[in-house]
Amino acid sequence: MHTIDIASDIAARAVAWRGGKKSVFGDVDPARTAHIIVDLQNGFMLEGAAVEVPTARDIVPNVNRISRAVREAGGVNIFLQYLIDEEAKSSWAIWFKDFADEKRVSRLSEAFARGAPQFELHADLDVGPGDLKVEKTRFGAFIPGTCDLLDILRGRGIDTLIITGTATNVCCESTARDAMQLNYKVIFVADGTAALTDTEHNSALNSMAAVFADVLMTDDVVDLMAPAGLVQAAE
């Protein structure tokens, strides 16, 4: 698990900006909440996988706790799956041509092809029959034309997103930044997200805490989903 380090000056400044409120949101409705589980696929989680993020295996129990809490509270769990197809490689050529060599592109394309073993969700995840699986072809899930997430959220009247998954500083952060600017309440789970290093993880958490999200721990999120937690948060 990552050693979490949110700078005290950043946290204090954020609290001051919002008039002394320690927590950003006090009116979360679990029934209008979506838990967005970002890219916890075999290609990021298995030993020797194409983009192995070892710490991602450590967060699975926390992710599952949140999934169960959201499910029981009447919210929805949405599992995002990173997909690489020919259209993505063509329309996002900068990433595939300038940020990765041919060998890496080939390995990634094979791993994250629809139906490939590494494309599938990790076996230890708690995926219920009412949970959703949604493909995305960019790091952020709100890039127009690359994912159906926004339409799903709007169709269900969702106004709050809980972000878990990997990588903290790439797909999780990209999705959270855009979500906040699309007017969603964003809760970013510090011990429910994973990156390749503590430095990258904490860099993203500090950015989230400064401007974009309420950064909470798993215990806080589970409490928030319970009726007592909802009442307490609203006080």
C-alpha positions as CSV (number, residue, x, y, z in Angstrom):
1,M,0.0,0.0,0.0
2,H,1.2,3.5,-0.7
3,T,2.5,5.8,2.1
4,I,0.0,8.7,1.7
5,D,1.4,12.2,2.1
6,I,-0.8,15.2,1.4
7,A,1.1,18.4,2.1
8,S,-0.3,20.3,5.2
9,D,-0.1,23.6,3.4
10,I,-2.0,22.4,0.4
11,A,-4.7,20.9,2.7
12,A,-4.9,24.0,4.8
13,R,-5.2,26.3,1.8
14,A,-8.0,24.2,0.3
15,V,-9.9,24.3,3.6
16,A,-9.5,28.1,3.8
17,W,-10.7,28.6,0.3
18,R,-13.9,26.8,1.1
19,G,-14.6,28.8,4.2
20,G,-13.2,26.4,6.8
21,K,-15.1,23.3,5.7
22,K,-12.8,20.3,6.3
23,S,-14.8,18.1,4.0
24,V,-15.9,19.4,0.6
25,F,-19.3,17.7,0.4
26,G,-21.9,17.4,3.1
27,D,-24.9,16.4,1.0
28,V,-23.9,13.2,-0.7
29,D,-26.9,11.1,-1.8
30,P,-25.8,7.4,-2.0
31,A,-28.6,6.6,-4.5
32,R,-27.2,9.3,-6.9
33,T,-23.6,8.1,-6.5
34,A,-21.5,6.1,-8.9
35,H,-18.4,4.3,-7.8
36,I,-16.0,4.5,-10.8
37,I,-13.4,1.7,-10.7
38,V,-10.7,2.6,-13.1
39,D,-8.8,0.0,-15.1
40,L,-8.4,-2.7,-12.5
41,Q,-7.6,-5.1,-15.3
42,N,-5.2,-8.0,-15.5
43,G,-3.0,-5.9,-17.8
44,F,-2.3,-3.6,-14.9
45,M,-2.5,-6.0,-12.0
46,L,-0.9,-9.4,-12.7
47,E,2.8,-10.1,-12.2
48,G,4.6,-9.5,-15.4
49,A,1.6,-7.8,-17.1
50,A,2.0,-5.2,-19.8
51,V,1.7,-2.3,-17.4
52,E,2.1,-4.0,-14.0
53,V,1.2,-1.7,-11.1
54,P,2.1,-3.9,-8.1
55,T,0.3,-1.6,-5.5
56,A,-2.9,-2.1,-7.5
57,R,-3.2,-5.6,-6.1
58,D,-3.0,-4.1,-2.5
59,I,-6.0,-1.9,-3.0
60,V,-8.5,-4.6,-4.1
61,P,-9.9,-5.2,-0.6
62,N,-10.6,-1.5,-0.2
63,V,-12.2,-1.2,-3.6
64,N,-14.4,-4.2,-2.8
65,R,-15.5,-2.7,0.5
66,I,-16.6,0.5,-1.3
67,S,-18.3,-1.5,-4.1
68,R,-20.4,-3.4,-1.5
69,A,-21.2,-0.2,0.4
70,V,-22.3,1.6,-2.7
71,R,-24.3,-1.4,-3.9
72,E,-26.1,-1.7,-0.6
73,A,-26.8,2.0,-0.5
74,G,-28.6,2.0,-3.9
75,G,-25.7,3.5,-5.9
76,V,-24.0,1.9,-8.9
77,N,-20.6,0.5,-9.5
78,I,-19.1,1.1,-12.9
79,F,-15.9,-0.8,-13.9
80,L,-13.9,1.0,-16.6
81,Q,-11.8,-1.1,-18.9
82,Y,-9.0,0.5,-21.0
83,L,-9.3,-0.6,-24.6
84,I,-6.8,-0.3,-27.5
85,D,-8.2,-0.8,-31.0
86,E,-7.2,0.4,-34.4
87,E,-9.4,3.5,-34.2
88,A,-7.7,4.6,-31.0
89,K,-4.2,4.1,-32.4
90,S,-5.2,6.2,-35.4
91,S,-7.1,9.1,-33.7
92,W,-4.6,9.2,-30.8
93,A,-1.5,8.9,-32.8
94,I,0.6,11.2,-30.7
95,W,0.4,8.8,-27.7
96,F,1.1,5.7,-29.8
97,K,3.8,7.2,-32.0
98,D,5.6,9.7,-29.8
99,F,5.3,8.3,-26.2
100,A,6.0,4.6,-26.9
101,D,8.3,2.7,-29.3
102,E,7.0,0.0,-31.6
103,K,7.8,-2.8,-29.2
104,R,5.8,-1.2,-26.4
105,V,2.9,-0.3,-28.7
106,S,2.7,-3.9,-29.9
107,R,2.7,-5.3,-26.3
108,L,0.0,-2.8,-25.2
109,S,-2.2,-3.4,-28.2
110,E,-2.1,-7.2,-27.6
111,A,-2.8,-6.8,-23.9
112,F,-5.6,-4.4,-24.1
113,A,-7.4,-5.7,-27.1
114,R,-11.1,-6.5,-26.5
115,G,-11.4,-10.1,-25.2
116,A,-7.7,-10.5,-24.5
117,P,-6.9,-12.1,-21.1
118,Q,-5.2,-8.9,-19.9
119,F,-8.2,-6.8,-20.9
120,E,-10.4,-8.6,-18.4
121,L,-11.1,-7.4,-14.9
122,H,-9.0,-8.9,-12.1
123,A,-10.5,-12.0,-10.7
124,D,-10.4,-10.8,-7.0
125,L,-12.7,-7.8,-7.7
126,D,-16.3,-8.0,-6.3
127,V,-18.3,-7.5,-9.5
128,G,-22.1,-7.9,-8.9
129,P,-24.8,-8.7,-11.4
130,G,-26.1,-5.1,-11.4
131,D,-22.6,-3.6,-11.8
132,L,-21.7,-2.1,-15.2
133,K,-18.6,-2.6,-17.4
134,V,-17.7,0.3,-19.7
135,E,-14.8,0.5,-22.2
136,K,-12.7,3.6,-22.7
137,T,-10.0,4.3,-25.3
138,R,-8.4,7.3,-23.5
139,F,-6.9,7.8,-20.1
140,G,-9.8,10.0,-19.1
141,A,-13.3,8.6,-19.4
142,F,-14.9,11.8,-20.4
143,I,-13.1,12.5,-23.7
144,P,-15.9,12.8,-26.3
145,G,-16.4,9.8,-28.5
146,T,-14.2,7.5,-26.5
147,C,-16.4,6.2,-23.7
148,D,-20.1,5.9,-22.9
149,L,-19.7,6.9,-19.2
150,L,-21.1,10.4,-19.4
151,D,-24.3,9.3,-21.1
152,I,-24.7,6.5,-18.5
153,L,-24.3,8.9,-15.6
154,R,-26.7,11.5,-17.0
155,G,-29.2,8.8,-17.8
156,R,-29.2,7.6,-14.2
157,G,-29.2,11.1,-12.6
158,I,-25.9,10.6,-10.9
159,D,-24.3,13.6,-9.3
160,T,-21.5,12.1,-7.2
161,L,-18.5,10.0,-8.3
162,I,-16.2,8.0,-6.1
163,I,-12.9,7.3,-7.9
164,T,-10.8,4.2,-7.2
165,G,-8.4,2.2,-9.4
166,T,-5.2,2.7,-11.3
167,A,-3.1,4.6,-12.2
168,T,-3.7,7.3,-9.6
169,N,-1.8,9.9,-11.7
170,V,-3.0,8.9,-15.1
171,C,-6.4,7.5,-15.7
172,C,-7.8,8.1,-12.3
173,E,-6.6,11.7,-12.2
174,S,-7.6,12.4,-15.8
175,T,-11.1,11.2,-15.2
176,A,-11.5,13.0,-11.9
177,R,-10.3,16.4,-13.2
178,D,-12.8,16.3,-16.1
179,A,-15.6,15.0,-13.9
180,M,-15.3,18.0,-11.5
181,Q,-15.4,20.4,-14.5
182,L,-18.5,18.6,-15.7
183,N,-20.1,19.6,-12.4
184,Y,-19.8,16.2,-10.6
185,K,-19.0,15.9,-6.9
186,V,-15.8,13.9,-6.9
187,I,-14.5,11.8,-4.0
188,F,-11.0,10.5,-4.7
189,V,-10.0,7.5,-2.5
190,A,-6.4,7.9,-1.2
191,D,-6.1,4.3,-0.2
192,G,-8.2,3.0,-3.1
193,T,-6.0,4.2,-5.9
194,A,-2.6,3.0,-7.0
195,A,0.4,4.3,-9.0
196,L,3.8,3.0,-9.9
197,T,5.5,5.0,-7.1
198,D,4.6,6.8,-3.9
199,T,5.8,10.0,-5.5
200,E,3.4,9.8,-8.5
201,H,0.6,8.7,-6.2
202,N,1.0,11.6,-3.8
203,S,1.5,14.1,-6.5
204,A,-1.9,13.2,-7.8
205,L,-3.5,13.2,-4.4
206,N,-2.1,16.7,-3.7
207,S,-3.6,18.0,-7.0
208,M,-6.9,16.4,-6.2
209,A,-7.0,17.9,-2.6
210,A,-6.0,21.3,-3.8
211,V,-8.7,21.9,-6.4
212,F,-10.6,18.9,-7.8
213,A,-11.9,16.5,-5.2
214,D,-12.6,15.5,-1.7
215,V,-9.7,13.1,-0.9
216,L,-10.9,10.5,1.6
217,M,-9.9,7.1,3.0
218,T,-11.9,4.0,2.4
219,D,-13.3,4.0,5.9
220,D,-14.6,7.5,5.4
221,V,-16.3,6.5,2.1
222,V,-17.9,3.4,3.6
223,D,-19.3,5.5,6.5
224,L,-20.5,8.1,4.0
225,M,-22.6,5.5,2.2
226,A,-24.3,4.3,5.4
227,P,-27.4,6.2,6.6
228,A,-25.7,7.2,9.8
229,G,-22.8,8.5,7.8
230,L,-25.0,10.5,5.6
231,V,-26.7,12.2,8.5
232,Q,-23.4,12.9,10.2
233,A,-21.8,14.4,7.0
234,A,-24.8,16.7,6.5
235,E,-24.5,18.2,10.0
